[in-house]
């Protein structure tokens, strides 16, 4: 027979389920930092490890999603600084490239989009995925990134224009 849960255990179980529910969004956000899906999954894993290690610092009533995304962003920045210092092997290893390109039109369009996103700056990729891809409000994105709402709007506008150019479209014409 299962013993009844105490209030603290119920809160912990509910918080744990919320974290699990956010894993797909964390994976999508991780792809804004990394091009390789495996590296993105590693970043998600490290983010979850750090979040669980310091779960007592999460303030109930605040946005768990923003809290986790902030941890991920900080984790990536720390790892990036370490990689720059250590200079590991080449990331464009030939063994990581596909031998045969996909034949489906939608897969090719997805590949084009991924390549176009990879050519954007990290900040542009991050903001376009957060706001356009994951549905963050400007305020939520500003909280995660640590900047003003106006900065988020400006970066998003520049990111949309850059992505349109990368995909061969026409960026917004500001002269009219």
C-alpha contacts under 8 A as a table, 3 or more apart, distances in Angstrom:
res1	aa1	res2	aa2	distance
5	X	9	X	5.87
5	X	10	X	6.12
6	X	9	X	5.24
6	X	10	X	6.21
7	X	10	X	5.05
7	X	11	X	6.17
8	X	11	X	5.11
8	X	12	X	6.17
9	X	12	X	5.02
9	X	13	X	6.08
10	X	13	X	5.05
10	X	14	X	6.07
11	X	14	X	5.09
11	X	15	X	6.04
12	X	15	X	5.08
12	X	16	X	6.01
13	X	16	X	5.03
13	X	17	X	6.23
14	X	17	X	5.15
14	X	18	X	6.29
15	X	18	X	5.04
15	X	19	X	6.28
16	X	19	X	5.11
16	X	20	X	6.31
17	X	20	X	5.01
17	X	21	X	6.13
18	X	21	X	5.02
18	X	22	X	6.34
18	X	64	X	7.91
19	X	22	X	5.16
19	X	23	X	6.66
19	X	64	X	7.68
20	X	23	X	5.41
21	X	24	X	7.22
22	X	25	X	5.34
22	X	26	X	6.17
22	X	65	X	6.96
23	X	26	X	4.89
23	X	27	X	6.09
23	X	44	X	7.72
24	X	27	X	5.09
24	X	28	X	6.30
25	X	28	X	5.08
25	X	29	X	6.12
25	X	134	X	6.83
26	X	29	X	5.04
26	X	30	X	6.00
26	X	44	X	6.26
26	X	68	X	7.87
26	X	69	X	7.04
27	X	30	X	5.03
27	X	31	X	6.45
27	X	40	X	6.51
27	X	41	X	6.45
27	X	44	X	6.15
28	X	31	X	5.29
28	X	32	X	7.12
28	X	129	X	7.67
28	X	134	X	7.81
29	X	32	X	5.41
29	X	33	X	7.36
29	X	69	X	7.68
29	X	126	X	7.21
29	X	129	X	6.70
29	X	130	X	6.78
29	X	134	X	7.97
30	X	33	X	5.41
30	X	34	X	6.36
30	X	40	X	4.94
30	X	41	X	7.38
30	X	43	X	6.45
30	X	44	X	6.57
30	X	72	X	7.55
31	X	34	X	4.91
31	X	35	X	6.04
31	X	36	X	7.54
31	X	37	X	6.83
31	X	40	X	5.48
32	X	35	X	7.38
32	X	122	X	7.00
32	X	125	X	5.36
32	X	126	X	5.00
32	X	129	X	6.66
33	X	40	X	7.46
33	X	76	X	7.35
33	X	122	X	6.41
33	X	125	X	7.63
33	X	126	X	6.92
34	X	37	X	7.23
34	X	39	X	6.27
34	X	40	X	5.64
35	X	39	X	7.65
35	X	40	X	7.53
35	X	118	X	6.59
36	X	39	X	5.36
36	X	40	X	6.40
37	X	40	X	4.92
37	X	41	X	6.20
38	X	41	X	5.08
38	X	42	X	6.22
39	X	42	X	4.98
39	X	43	X	6.20
40	X	43	X	5.02
40	X	44	X	6.30
41	X	44	X	5.00
41	X	45	X	6.16
42	X	45	X	5.03
42	X	46	X	6.16
43	X	46	X	5.12
43	X	47	X	6.03
43	X	72	X	7.12
43	X	75	X	7.61
43	X	76	X	7.10
44	X	47	X	4.99
44	X	48	X	6.13
44	X	72	X	7.20
45	X	48	X	5.17
45	X	49	X	6.13
46	X	49	X	5.00
46	X	50	X	6.15
46	X	75	X	7.58
47	X	50	X	5.20
47	X	51	X	6.02
47	X	68	X	7.19
47	X	71	X	6.14
47	X	72	X	5.18
47	X	75	X	6.72
48	X	51	X	4.97
48	X	52	X	6.01
48	X	68	X	7.84
49	X	52	X	5.32
49	X	53	X	6.06
50	X	53	X	5.01
50	X	54	X	6.30
50	X	71	X	7.51
51	X	54	X	5.31
51	X	55	X	5.58
51	X	68	X	6.83
51	X	71	X	7.06
52	X	55	X	4.91
54	X	57	X	5.72
54	X	58	X	7.61
55	X	58	X	5.47
56	X	59	X	7.83
58	X	62	X	7.93
58	X	64	X	7.66
58	X	67	X	7.44
59	X	62	X	5.90
63	X	66	X	5.31
63	X	67	X	6.24
64	X	67	X	4.97
64	X	68	X	6.12
65	X	68	X	5.24
65	X	69	X	6.08
66	X	69	X	5.03
66	X	70	X	5.99
66	X	140	X	6.64
66	X	141	X	7.88
66	X	143	X	7.07
66	X	144	X	5.59
67	X	70	X	5.21
67	X	71	X	6.35
67	X	144	X	7.37
68	X	71	X	5.05
68	X	72	X	6.20
69	X	72	X	4.93
69	X	73	X	6.11
69	X	144	X	6.22
70	X	73	X	5.08
70	X	74	X	6.15
70	X	144	X	4.96
70	X	145	X	7.05
71	X	74	X	5.19
71	X	75	X	5.97
72	X	75	X	4.97
72	X	76	X	6.07
73	X	76	X	5.16
73	X	77	X	6.23
73	X	144	X	7.89
73	X	145	X	7.69
74	X	77	X	5.10
74	X	78	X	6.19
75	X	78	X	5.17
75	X	79	X	6.16
76	X	79	X	5.05
76	X	80	X	5.90
77	X	80	X	5.00
77	X	81	X	6.21
78	X	81	X	5.33
78	X	82	X	6.36
79	X	82	X	5.02
79	X	83	X	6.11
80	X	83	X	5.05
80	X	84	X	6.18
81	X	84	X	5.22
81	X	85	X	6.44
82	X	85	X	5.20
82	X	86	X	6.14
83	X	86	X	5.01
83	X	87	X	5.52
83	X	88	X	6.75
84	X	87	X	5.43
90	X	93	X	5.91
92	X	96	X	7.11
92	X	97	X	7.94
93	X	96	X	5.66
93	X	97	X	7.37
94	X	97	X	5.44
95	X	98	X	7.98
98	X	101	X	6.46
102	X	107	X	6.29
102	X	108	X	6.49
103	X	107	X	7.31
103	X	108	X	7.13
104	X	107	X	5.27
104	X	108	X	6.35
105	X	108	X	5.08
105	X	109	X	6.22
106	X	109	X	4.99
106	X	110	X	6.14
107	X	110	X	4.96
107	X	111	X	6.12
108	X	111	X	4.94
108	X	112	X	6.13
109	X	112	X	4.98
109	X	113	X	6.15
110	X	113	X	5.03
110	X	114	X	6.13
111	X	114	X	5.06
111	X	115	X	6.11
112	X	115	X	5.13
112	X	116	X	6.04
112	X	167	X	7.36
113	X	116	X	5.00
113	X	117	X	6.02
113	X	167	X	7.20
114	X	117	X	5.06
114	X	118	X	6.06
115	X	118	X	4.98
115	X	119	X	6.40
116	X	119	X	5.26
116	X	120	X	6.75
116	X	163	X	6.39
116	X	166	X	5.40
116	X	167	X	6.42
117	X	120	X	5.29
117	X	125	X	6.03
117	X	163	X	6.79
118	X	121	X	7.63
118	X	125	X	7.44
119	X	166	X	7.86
120	X	124	X	5.92
120	X	125	X	5.89
120	X	159	X	7.40
120	X	162	X	7.03
120	X	163	X	7.18
121	X	124	X	5.17
121	X	125	X	6.16
122	X	125	X	5.13
122	X	126	X	5.98
123	X	126	X	5.08
123	X	127	X	6.17
123	X	155	X	7.64
124	X	127	X	5.36
124	X	128	X	6.11
124	X	155	X	6.35
124	X	156	X	6.82
124	X	158	X	7.39
124	X	159	X	4.80
125	X	128	X	5.42
125	X	129	X	6.18
125	X	159	X	7.12
126	X	129	X	5.46
126	X	130	X	6.12
127	X	130	X	5.06
127	X	131	X	6.02
127	X	132	X	7.93
127	X	141	X	7.36
127	X	152	X	7.18
127	X	155	X	6.95
127	X	156	X	5.94
127	X	159	X	7.58
128	X	131	X	5.44
128	X	132	X	5.28
128	X	133	X	6.64
128	X	156	X	5.90
128	X	159	X	6.38
128	X	160	X	7.13
129	X	132	X	5.48
129	X	133	X	4.39
129	X	134	X	6.07
130	X	133	X	5.71
130	X	134	X	5.01
130	X	135	X	6.38
130	X	136	X	5.56
130	X	141	X	6.68
131	X	134	X	5.81
131	X	135	X	4.89
131	X	136	X	4.62
131	X	137	X	6.35
131	X	138	X	7.03
131	X	141	X	7.04
131	X	156	X	7.86
132	X	135	X	5.68
132	X	136	X	7.56
136	X	139	X	7.91
136	X	140	X	5.84
136	X	141	X	5.96
137	X	140	X	5.15
137	X	141	X	6.21
138	X	141	X	5.17
138	X	142	X	6.04
138	X	149	X	5.85
138	X	152	X	6.33
138	X	153	X	7.01
139	X	142	X	5.05
139	X	143	X	6.22
139	X	149	X	5.84
140	X	143	X	5.07
140	X	144	X	6.33
141	X	144	X	5.15
141	X	145	X	6.06
141	X	149	X	7.92
141	X	152	X	7.01
142	X	145	X	5.22
142	X	146	X	5.53
142	X	147	X	5.09
142	X	148	X	5.72
142	X	149	X	5.42
142	X	151	X	7.83
142	X	152	X	6.06
143	X	146	X	5.11
143	X	147	X	6.82
147	X	151	X	6.43
147	X	152	X	7.25
148	X	151	X	5.22
148	X	152	X	6.63
149	X	152	X	5.05
149	X	153	X	6.37
150	X	153	X	5.08
150	X	154	X	6.14
151	X	154	X	5.05
151	X	155	X	6.03
152	X	155	X	5.18
152	X	156	X	5.99
153	X	156	X	5.11
153	X	157	X	6.16
154	X	157	X	5.20
154	X	158	X	6.32
155	X	158	X	5.15
155	X	159	X	5.96
156	X	159	X	4.94
156	X	160	X	6.06
157	X	160	X	5.23
157	X	161	X	6.29
158	X	161	X	5.16
158	X	162	X	6.08
159	X	162	X	5.07
159	X	163	X	6.00
160	X	163	X	5.11
160	X	164	X	6.08
160	X	171	X	7.73
161	X	164	X	5.11
161	X	165	X	6.27
161	X	171	X	4.79
161	X	172	X	6.50
162	X	165	X	5.12
162	X	166	X	6.13
162	X	171	X	7.39
163	X	166	X	4.95
163	X	167	X	6.16
164	X	167	X	5.20
164	X	168	X	6.26
164	X	169	X	4.83
164	X	170	X	6.10
164	X	171	X	5.50
165	X	168	X	5.07
165	X	169	X	5.39
165	X	170	X	6.23
165	X	171	X	6.09
166	X	169	X	7.45
170	X	173	X	7.98
173	X	176	X	6.60
